Amino acid sequence: MDSHKQSIQKTQLSKTKKQTLKVTIDRPIGYTDKFGNVYPLNYGFVEGVIGGDGEEQDVYVLSREISEPIDTFQGDLIAVITRNDDVEDKWVVASPNENFTIEEIREKVHFIEQYFDSEIRLI
């Protein structure tokens, strides 16, 4: 078994297994972006993992238990949203005891993903 940790690159996502990640929230529930989109969920990034845009990897946080803005979140990577018309993918992280279907994820991230040609893949 490979014991050293690697940051996940886009090409390695097909090999990605469920893993626990710490997410720093920079757009909490209720956040309004410059386009007027109001975030119905907590959204942030994984420190130290660089996404396709050269910035830290963006993450949607899904939880049936959390309905308030939070600062950090620890959960499992459950899905990858591939944007066919953008330079970066988005990750979906959920509480360890929660599962979401592709349809549930699509519904929850629609507020932003409606502007992109996206595919959701469960991990």
DSSP file with accessible surface (Angstrom, degrees, kcal/mol):
  #  RESIDUE AA STRUCTURE BP1 BP2  ACC     N-H-->O    O-->H-N    N-H-->O    O-->H-N    TCO  KAPPA ALPHA  PHI   PSI    X-CA   Y-CA   Z-CA
    1    1 A M              0   0  239      0, 0.0     2,-0.6     0, 0.0     0, 0.0   0.000 360.0 360.0 360.0 144.9    0.0    0.0    0.0
    2    2 A D        -     0   0  103      1,-0.2     0, 0.0     2,-0.0     0, 0.0  -0.667 360.0-176.5 -81.1 117.5    1.1    3.5   -0.8
    3    3 A S        +     0   0  119     -2,-0.6     2,-0.3     2,-0.1    -1,-0.2   0.692  53.1  87.0 -94.5 -18.1    1.7    5.3    2.6
    4    4 A H  S    S-     0   0  113      1,-0.1     2,-0.2     0, 0.0    -2,-0.0  -0.620  77.0-123.3 -87.0 143.4    2.6    8.8    1.4
    5    5 A K        -     0   0  204     -2,-0.3     2,-0.3     0, 0.0    -2,-0.1  -0.584  25.3-166.9 -84.3 144.5   -0.2   11.2    0.8
    6    6 A Q        -     0   0  119     -2,-0.2     2,-0.2     3,-0.0     0, 0.0  -0.949  25.8-113.9-126.0 148.5   -0.6   13.0   -2.5
    7    7 A S        -     0   0   56     -2,-0.3     2,-0.5     1,-0.1    42,-0.1  -0.604  42.6-109.8 -76.7 147.3   -2.7   15.9   -3.5
    8    8 A I        -     0   0   26     -2,-0.2     2,-0.2     3,-0.0    -1,-0.1  -0.661  32.5-160.9 -84.8 121.5   -5.4   14.8   -5.9
    9    9 A Q    >>  -     0   0   95     -2,-0.5     3,-1.9     1,-0.1     4,-0.5  -0.666  33.6-106.2 -95.3 159.8   -5.0   16.1   -9.4
   10   10 A K  G >4 S+     0   0  105      1,-0.3     3,-1.3    -2,-0.2     4,-0.3   0.869 120.3  55.5 -52.8 -39.5   -7.8   16.2  -11.9
   11   11 A T  G 34 S+     0   0  120      1,-0.3     3,-0.4     2,-0.1    -1,-0.3   0.711 105.1  53.8 -69.6 -19.2   -6.4   13.2  -13.8
   12   12 A Q  G X4 S+     0   0   47     -3,-1.9     3,-2.0     1,-0.2     4,-0.3   0.517  78.4  96.2 -92.2  -3.9   -6.4   11.1  -10.6
   13   13 A L  G X< S+     0   0   10     -3,-1.3     3,-1.5    -4,-0.5    -1,-0.2   0.808  73.8  64.4 -62.0 -27.5  -10.1   11.7   -9.7
   14   14 A S  G 3  S+     0   0   97     -3,-0.4    -1,-0.3    -4,-0.3    -2,-0.1   0.785 106.8  44.9 -65.1 -21.8  -11.1    8.4  -11.4
   15   15 A K  G <  S+     0   0  144     -3,-2.0    -1,-0.3    -4,-0.1    -2,-0.2   0.411  86.5 127.2 -97.3  -0.5   -9.1    6.7   -8.7
   16   16 A T    <   -     0   0   19     -3,-1.5     2,-0.3    -4,-0.3     3,-0.1  -0.374  40.6-164.9 -65.5 130.4  -10.4    8.8   -5.9
   17   17 A K        -     0   0  157     -2,-0.1    60,-0.1     1,-0.1    -2,-0.1  -0.714  40.2 -74.7-104.7 164.7  -11.8    6.9   -2.9
   18   18 A K        +     0   0  105     -2,-0.3     2,-0.3    58,-0.1    -1,-0.1  -0.328  62.8 172.5 -56.6 135.3  -14.0    8.4   -0.2
   19   19 A Q        -     0   0   64     58,-0.3    58,-2.7    -3,-0.1     2,-0.4  -0.989  35.1-110.5-147.0 154.6  -11.8   10.5    2.1
   20   20 A T  E     -A   76   0A  81     -2,-0.3     2,-0.3    56,-0.2    56,-0.2  -0.725  38.6-175.6 -88.9 132.2  -12.3   12.8    5.0
   21   21 A L  E     -A   75   0A  16     54,-3.3    54,-2.2    -2,-0.4     2,-0.6  -0.954  24.9-134.0-128.6 148.3  -11.5   16.4    4.3
   22   22 A K  E     -A   74   0A 125     -2,-0.3     2,-0.5    52,-0.2    25,-0.5  -0.902  26.3-159.9-100.5 125.2  -11.4   19.6    6.3
   23   23 A V  E     -A   73   0A   0     50,-3.6    50,-2.0    -2,-0.6     2,-0.6  -0.910  10.9-148.3-109.9 130.5  -13.2   22.5    4.5
   24   24 A T  E     -AB  72  45A  36     21,-2.8    21,-2.2    -2,-0.5     2,-0.5  -0.876  22.9-137.5 -93.1 121.7  -12.6   26.2    5.3
   25   25 A I  E     + B   0  44A  17     46,-2.7    19,-0.3    -2,-0.6    17,-0.0  -0.708  37.0 159.4 -86.1 122.0  -15.9   28.0    4.6
   26   26 A D  E    S+     0   0A  72     17,-1.4    18,-0.2    -2,-0.5    -1,-0.2   0.468  76.0  43.6-115.5  -8.6  -15.5   31.3    2.8
   27   27 A R  E    S- B   0  43A  72     16,-2.5    16,-1.7     4,-0.1    -1,-0.2  -0.737  81.4-171.1-133.2  86.6  -19.1   31.6    1.5
   28   28 A P    >   -     0   0   41      0, 0.0     3,-2.6     0, 0.0    11,-0.3  -0.194  42.8 -64.6 -73.9 167.9  -21.4   30.6    4.3
   29   29 A I  T 3  S+     0   0   38      1,-0.3    13,-0.1    39,-0.2     3,-0.1  -0.254 127.9  26.9 -48.8 130.6  -25.2   30.0    4.1
   30   30 A G  T 3  S+     0   0   45      9,-3.5    -1,-0.3     1,-0.3    12,-0.1   0.256  85.3 143.1  95.2 -11.7  -26.8   33.3    3.2
   31   31 A Y    <   -     0   0   91     -3,-2.6     8,-3.1     8,-0.3     2,-0.5  -0.352  38.9-150.7 -61.5 138.2  -23.7   34.7    1.4
   32   32 A T  B     -G   38   0B  79      6,-0.2     6,-0.2    -3,-0.1    -1,-0.1  -0.968   9.8-149.3-113.9 123.8  -24.5   36.8   -1.7
   33   33 A D    >   -     0   0   20      4,-2.3     3,-2.2    -2,-0.5    -6,-0.0  -0.243  35.9 -90.8 -84.4 178.8  -22.0   36.8   -4.5
   34   34 A K  T 3  S+     0   0  188      1,-0.3    -1,-0.1     2,-0.1    -2,-0.0   0.652 126.7  55.5 -66.4 -13.9  -21.3   39.7   -6.9
   35   35 A F  T 3  S-     0   0  158      2,-0.1    -1,-0.3     0, 0.0    -3,-0.0   0.403 121.1-105.4 -96.1  -0.4  -23.8   38.2   -9.4
   36   36 A G    <   +     0   0   48     -3,-2.2     2,-0.4     1,-0.3    -2,-0.1   0.530  69.4 148.0  89.7   6.4  -26.6   38.2   -6.8
   37   37 A N        -     0   0   21      1,-0.0    -4,-2.3    75,-0.0     2,-0.5  -0.630  37.7-148.0 -75.5 128.3  -26.6   34.5   -6.1
   38   38 A V  B     -G   32   0B  83     -2,-0.4    -6,-0.2    -6,-0.2    -7,-0.1  -0.864  15.2-127.9 -99.2 127.8  -27.5   33.7   -2.5
   39   39 A Y        -     0   0    4     -8,-3.1    -9,-3.5    -2,-0.5    -8,-0.3  -0.636  20.4-172.6 -80.7 118.3  -25.9   30.6   -1.2
   40   40 A P  S    S+     0   0   79      0, 0.0     2,-0.3     0, 0.0    -1,-0.1   0.410  74.3  36.6 -87.6   1.6  -28.3   28.1    0.4
   41   41 A L  S    S-     0   0   14    -13,-0.1     2,-0.3   -14,-0.1   -10,-0.2  -0.903  96.7 -87.2-143.0 168.6  -25.5   26.0    1.7
   42   42 A N  E     - C   0  61A   5     19,-0.5    19,-2.5    -2,-0.3     2,-0.4  -0.652  44.9-173.7 -80.8 139.5  -22.0   26.4    3.1
   43   43 A Y  E     +BC  27  60A   4    -16,-1.7   -16,-2.5    -2,-0.3   -17,-1.4  -0.993  18.9 125.0-137.8 138.0  -19.3   26.6    0.4
   44   44 A G  E     -BC  25  59A   0     15,-2.6    15,-2.9    -2,-0.4     2,-0.3  -0.719  42.8 -88.7-161.4-146.3  -15.5   26.7    0.8
   45   45 A F  E     -BC  24  58A  37    -21,-2.2   -21,-2.8    13,-0.3     2,-0.6  -0.950  24.1-113.9-148.1 160.6  -12.2   25.2   -0.1
   46   46 A V  E >   - C   0  57A   9     11,-1.9     3,-1.5    -2,-0.3    11,-0.6  -0.907  40.1-126.2 -99.6 116.8   -9.7   22.5    0.9
   47   47 A E  E 3  S+     0   0A 135     -2,-0.6   -25,-0.1   -25,-0.5     3,-0.1  -0.376  89.5  15.7 -63.7 134.2   -6.5   24.2    2.1
   48   48 A G  E 3  S+     0   0A  58      1,-0.2     2,-0.6    -2,-0.1    -1,-0.2   0.378  98.6 103.8  87.4  -6.4   -3.4   23.0    0.3
   49   49 A V  E <   -     0   0A  21     -3,-1.5     8,-3.1     8,-0.1     2,-0.5  -0.956  62.2-147.4-110.2 119.9   -5.2   21.3   -2.6
   50   50 A I  E     - C   0  56A  85     -2,-0.6     6,-0.3     6,-0.3     2,-0.1  -0.747  11.2-153.4 -93.8 129.6   -5.0   23.3   -5.8
   51   51 A G    >   -     0   0   12      4,-3.6     3,-1.9    -2,-0.5    37,-0.1  -0.199  39.0 -82.2 -88.6-175.4   -7.9   23.1   -8.3
   52   52 A G  T 3  S+     0   0   48      1,-0.3    36,-0.1    37,-0.2     4,-0.1   0.686 125.2  58.4 -64.6 -19.7   -8.0   23.7  -12.0
   53   53 A D  T 3  S-     0   0   58      2,-0.2    -1,-0.3    36,-0.1     3,-0.1   0.370 117.4-107.5 -92.6   4.5   -8.2   27.5  -11.7
   54   54 A G  S <  S+     0   0   49     -3,-1.9     2,-0.2     1,-0.4    -2,-0.1   0.417  91.0 102.2  85.4  -4.4   -4.9   27.6   -9.7
   55   55 A E  S    S-     0   0  128      1,-0.2    -4,-3.6    -5,-0.0    -1,-0.4  -0.577  88.4 -68.8-102.0 173.7   -6.7   28.4   -6.5
   56   56 A E  E     -C   50   0A  62     -6,-0.3    -6,-0.3    -2,-0.2    -1,-0.2  -0.287  68.9 -82.8 -65.9 149.0   -7.5   26.1   -3.6
   57   57 A Q  E     -C   46   0A  11     -8,-3.1   -11,-1.9   -11,-0.6     2,-0.2  -0.300  45.9-131.3 -59.3 124.7  -10.1   23.3   -4.4
   58   58 A D  E     -C   45   0A  16     31,-0.4    33,-2.2   -13,-0.2     2,-0.4  -0.508  24.9-167.3 -79.7 146.0  -13.7   24.6   -4.1
   59   59 A V  E     -Cd  44  91A   0    -15,-2.9   -15,-2.6    31,-0.2     2,-0.5  -0.997  20.1-147.6-140.1 132.4  -16.2   22.5   -2.2
   60   60 A Y  E     -Cd  43  92A   0     31,-3.0    33,-2.8    -2,-0.4     2,-0.6  -0.862  23.4-145.6 -89.7 132.1  -19.9   22.4   -1.7
   61   61 A V  E     -Cd  42  93A   5    -19,-2.5   -19,-0.5    -2,-0.5     2,-0.5  -0.894  15.1-168.9-102.0 121.4  -20.8   21.3    1.8
   62   62 A L  E     + d   0  94A   3     31,-2.9    33,-0.9    -2,-0.6     2,-0.3  -0.932  17.8 151.1-110.7 131.7  -24.0   19.2    2.1
   63   63 A S        -     0   0   23     -2,-0.5    -2,-0.0     3,-0.2    31,-0.0  -0.913  37.6-159.2-158.7 131.6  -25.6   18.4    5.4
   64   64 A R  S    S+     0   0  130     -2,-0.3    -1,-0.1     1,-0.2     3,-0.0   0.625 100.3  52.5 -79.4 -14.7  -29.1   17.7    6.5
   65   65 A E  S    S+     0   0  122      1,-0.1     2,-0.6    -3,-0.1    -1,-0.2   0.677  97.8  68.9 -94.2 -21.9  -28.0   18.6   10.1
   66   66 A I        +     0   0   50      1,-0.1    -3,-0.2   -24,-0.0   -24,-0.1  -0.891  41.0 151.8-107.1 118.6  -26.4   22.0    9.4
   67   67 A S        +     0   0   89     -2,-0.6    -1,-0.1     2,-0.1    -3,-0.0   0.194  56.4  77.2-125.2  13.5  -28.7   24.9    8.5
   68   68 A E  S    S-     0   0  126      1,-0.0   -39,-0.2   -38,-0.0   -26,-0.1  -0.849  91.9 -88.9-119.6 158.1  -26.6   27.8    9.8
   69   69 A P        -     0   0   70      0, 0.0     2,-0.3     0, 0.0    -2,-0.1  -0.408  49.8-171.9 -62.2 140.1  -23.4   29.5    8.5
   70   70 A I        -     0   0   39      1,-0.1     3,-0.1    -4,-0.1   -41,-0.0  -0.853  28.2-141.2-130.8 166.7  -20.3   27.7    9.8
   71   71 A D  S    S+     0   0  135      1,-0.3   -46,-2.7    -2,-0.3     2,-0.3   0.785  83.5   8.4 -96.6 -39.3  -16.5   28.5    9.7
   72   72 A T  E     -A   24   0A  74    -48,-0.2     2,-0.3   -28,-0.0    -1,-0.3  -0.957  61.5-164.8-140.8 160.8  -15.1   25.0    9.1
   73   73 A F  E     -A   23   0A  15    -50,-2.0   -50,-3.6    -2,-0.3     2,-0.5  -0.993   8.0-156.9-149.0 137.3  -16.5   21.6    8.2
   74   74 A Q  E     +A   22   0A 124     -2,-0.3     2,-0.3   -52,-0.2   -52,-0.2  -0.980  39.1 125.9-116.5 125.4  -15.1   18.1    8.4
   75   75 A G  E     -A   21   0A   0    -54,-2.2   -54,-3.3    -2,-0.5     2,-0.4  -0.929  54.8 -74.6-160.8-175.5  -16.7   15.5    6.1
   76   76 A D  E     -AE  20  94A  26     18,-2.9    18,-2.4    -2,-0.3     2,-0.5  -0.770  38.3-118.6 -98.8 138.7  -16.4   12.9    3.4
   77   77 A L  E     + E   0  93A   0    -58,-2.7   -58,-0.3    -2,-0.4    16,-0.2  -0.619  42.6 165.3 -69.6 115.0  -15.8   13.6   -0.3
   78   78 A I  E     +     0   0A   8     14,-2.9    45,-2.8    -2,-0.5     2,-0.3   0.605  54.4   9.5-111.3 -17.9  -18.9   12.1   -1.8
   79   79 A A  E     -FE 122  92A   0     13,-1.4    13,-2.5    43,-0.3     2,-0.4  -0.995  53.3-140.3-159.7 158.2  -19.0   13.5   -5.3
   80   80 A V  E     -FE 121  91A   0     41,-2.4    41,-2.5    -2,-0.3     2,-0.7  -0.991  14.4-150.7-123.4 130.9  -17.1   15.4   -8.0
   81   81 A I  E     -FE 120  90A   0      9,-3.6     9,-2.5    -2,-0.4     2,-0.6  -0.924  13.4-157.3-101.6 113.9  -18.9   17.9  -10.2
   82   82 A T  E     -F  119   0A  39     37,-3.0    37,-2.5    -2,-0.7     2,-0.7  -0.833   2.6-152.7 -94.2 123.4  -17.1   18.1  -13.6
   83   83 A R  E >   -F  118   0A  11     -2,-0.6     3,-1.0     5,-0.4    35,-0.2  -0.879   6.2-166.9 -96.8 114.6  -17.7   21.3  -15.4
   84   84 A N  T 3  S+     0   0   77     33,-3.1    -1,-0.1    -2,-0.7    34,-0.1   0.667  89.1  42.3 -73.7 -16.0  -17.4   20.7  -19.1
   85   85 A D  T 3  S+     0   0   89     32,-0.5     2,-0.3     3,-0.1    -1,-0.2  -0.049 108.9  63.8-121.1  29.9  -17.2   24.5  -19.9
   86   86 A D  S <  S-     0   0   52     -3,-1.0    -3,-0.1    31,-0.2    30,-0.0  -0.954  79.8-118.5-146.5 165.7  -15.0   25.6  -17.1
   87   87 A V  S    S+     0   0   88     -2,-0.3     2,-0.3     2,-0.0    -3,-0.0   0.572  90.1  53.0 -83.7 -10.7  -11.4   25.1  -15.9
   88   88 A E        -     0   0   17    -36,-0.1    -5,-0.4   -37,-0.1     2,-0.2  -0.928  65.6-139.1-132.1 154.0  -12.2   23.6  -12.6
   89   89 A D        -     0   0    8     -2,-0.3   -31,-0.4    -7,-0.1     2,-0.4  -0.655  21.6-135.8 -96.3 160.2  -14.2   20.8  -11.0
   90   90 A K  E     - E   0  81A   6     -9,-2.5    -9,-3.6    -2,-0.2     2,-0.3  -0.923  12.9-141.9-115.5 144.6  -16.1   21.3   -7.7
   91   91 A W  E     -dE  59  80A   3    -33,-2.2   -31,-3.0    -2,-0.4     2,-0.5  -0.767   4.9-144.7-103.0 153.4  -16.1   18.7   -4.9
   92   92 A V  E     -dE  60  79A   0    -13,-2.5   -14,-2.9    -2,-0.3   -13,-1.4  -0.983  16.9-173.6-119.8 122.8  -19.0   17.8   -2.8
   93   93 A V  E     +dE  61  77A   0    -33,-2.8   -31,-2.9    -2,-0.5     2,-0.3  -0.948   5.3 179.7-118.7 136.2  -18.4   17.0    0.9
   94   94 A A  E     -dE  62  76A   0    -18,-2.4   -18,-2.9    -2,-0.4   -31,-0.2  -0.888  40.6 -78.1-131.1 163.3  -21.0   15.7    3.3
   95   95 A S    >   -     0   0    8    -33,-0.9     3,-2.4    -2,-0.3   -20,-0.2  -0.311  50.2-112.6 -56.2 143.8  -21.3   14.6    6.9
   96   96 A P  T 3  S+     0   0   86      0, 0.0    -1,-0.1     0, 0.0   -21,-0.1   0.771 115.7  47.5 -54.4 -28.1  -19.8   11.1    7.4
   97   97 A N  T 3  S+     0   0  113      2,-0.0     2,-0.4   -21,-0.0    -2,-0.1   0.317  98.9  86.8 -97.5   9.0  -23.2    9.6    8.2
   98   98 A E    <   -     0   0   14     -3,-2.4     2,-0.4   -36,-0.1    -4,-0.1  -0.901  52.6-168.4-116.6 140.6  -25.1   11.2    5.4
   99   99 A N        -     0   0  112     -2,-0.4     2,-0.4    -5,-0.0    -4,-0.0  -0.941   3.6-167.8-121.7 146.5  -25.6   10.1    1.8
  100  100 A F        -     0   0   12     -2,-0.4     2,-0.1   -22,-0.1    -6,-0.0  -0.987  17.0-130.0-131.7 143.0  -27.0   12.1   -1.1
  101  101 A T     >  -     0   0   64     -2,-0.4     4,-2.6     1,-0.1     5,-0.2  -0.430  32.5-106.4 -82.2 165.9  -28.2   10.9   -4.5
  102  102 A I  H  > S+     0   0   47      1,-0.2     4,-3.0     2,-0.2     5,-0.2   0.914 123.4  53.2 -57.8 -40.1  -27.0   12.6   -7.7
  103  103 A E  H  > S+     0   0  125      1,-0.2     4,-2.2     2,-0.2    -1,-0.2   0.913 109.1  47.9 -63.8 -42.1  -30.5   14.1   -8.0
  104  104 A E  H  > S+     0   0   64      2,-0.2     4,-2.2     1,-0.2    -1,-0.2   0.918 113.5  47.5 -64.8 -42.1  -30.3   15.6   -4.5
  105  105 A I  H  X S+     0   0    0     -4,-2.6     4,-2.2     2,-0.2     5,-0.2   0.952 110.7  51.5 -63.1 -46.8  -26.8   17.0   -5.1
  106  106 A R  H  X S+     0   0  116     -4,-3.0     4,-0.9     1,-0.2    -1,-0.2   0.910 110.7  49.2 -56.7 -43.6  -28.0   18.5   -8.4
  107  107 A E  H  < S+     0   0  152     -4,-2.2     3,-0.4     1,-0.2     4,-0.3   0.917 112.5  47.4 -63.0 -41.3  -30.9   20.2   -6.7
  108  108 A K  H  < S+     0   0   81     -4,-2.2     3,-0.3     1,-0.2    -1,-0.2   0.804 118.4  38.7 -74.0 -29.3  -28.7   21.6   -3.9
  109  109 A V  H >X S+     0   0    1     -4,-2.2     4,-2.8     1,-0.2     3,-1.8   0.441  85.8 100.9-100.9   1.7  -26.0   23.0   -6.2
  110  110 A H  H 3X  +     0   0  102     -4,-0.9     4,-2.0    -3,-0.4     5,-0.2   0.812  65.2  74.7 -56.0 -32.6  -28.4   24.2   -8.9
  111  111 A F  H 34 S+     0   0   28     -4,-0.3    -1,-0.3    -3,-0.3    -2,-0.1   0.784 119.2  13.1 -56.6 -27.0  -28.1   27.8   -7.7
  112  112 A I  H X4 S+     0   0   14     -3,-1.8     3,-2.0     2,-0.1    -2,-0.2   0.719 123.0  59.8-112.1 -43.8  -24.6   28.0   -9.2
  113  113 A E  H >< S+     0   0   15     -4,-2.8     3,-2.2     1,-0.3     5,-0.2   0.700  85.5  80.3 -67.1 -14.7  -24.3   25.0  -11.5
  114  114 A Q  T 3< S+     0   0   94     -4,-2.0    -1,-0.3    -5,-0.3    -3,-0.1   0.756  89.8  56.4 -60.3 -20.9  -27.3   26.1  -13.6
  115  115 A Y  T <  S+     0   0  133     -3,-2.0     2,-0.3    -5,-0.2    -1,-0.3   0.446 107.1  57.7 -88.7  -2.2  -24.8   28.4  -15.3
  116  116 A F  S <  S-     0   0   62     -3,-2.2     2,-1.1    -4,-0.1   -30,-0.0  -0.888  84.8-114.4-128.2 160.3  -22.4   25.6  -16.3
  117  117 A D        +     0   0   90     -2,-0.3   -33,-3.1     2,-0.0   -32,-0.5  -0.808  57.7 172.8 -90.6  95.0  -22.5   22.4  -18.3
  118  118 A S  E     -F   83   0A  29     -2,-1.1     2,-0.4   -35,-0.2   -35,-0.2  -0.840  29.3-163.3-115.7 148.3  -21.9   20.1  -15.3
  119  119 A E  E     -F   82   0A 109    -37,-2.5   -37,-3.0    -2,-0.3     2,-0.5  -0.981  14.2-146.9-124.5 140.4  -21.9   16.4  -14.6
  120  120 A I  E     -F   81   0A  20     -2,-0.4     2,-0.5   -39,-0.2   -39,-0.2  -0.911  13.6-173.9-109.9 130.3  -22.0   14.9  -11.1
  121  121 A R  E     -F   80   0A  99    -41,-2.5   -41,-2.4    -2,-0.5     2,-0.2  -0.989  18.3-136.6-125.0 124.5  -20.2   11.7  -10.3
  122  122 A L  E      F   79   0A  77     -2,-0.5   -43,-0.3   -43,-0.2   -44,-0.1  -0.495 360.0 360.0 -74.4 148.1  -20.6    9.9   -7.0
  123  123 A I              0   0   50    -45,-2.8  -106,-0.1    -2,-0.2  -109,-0.0  -0.828 360.0 360.0-103.3 360.0  -17.5    8.6   -5.3
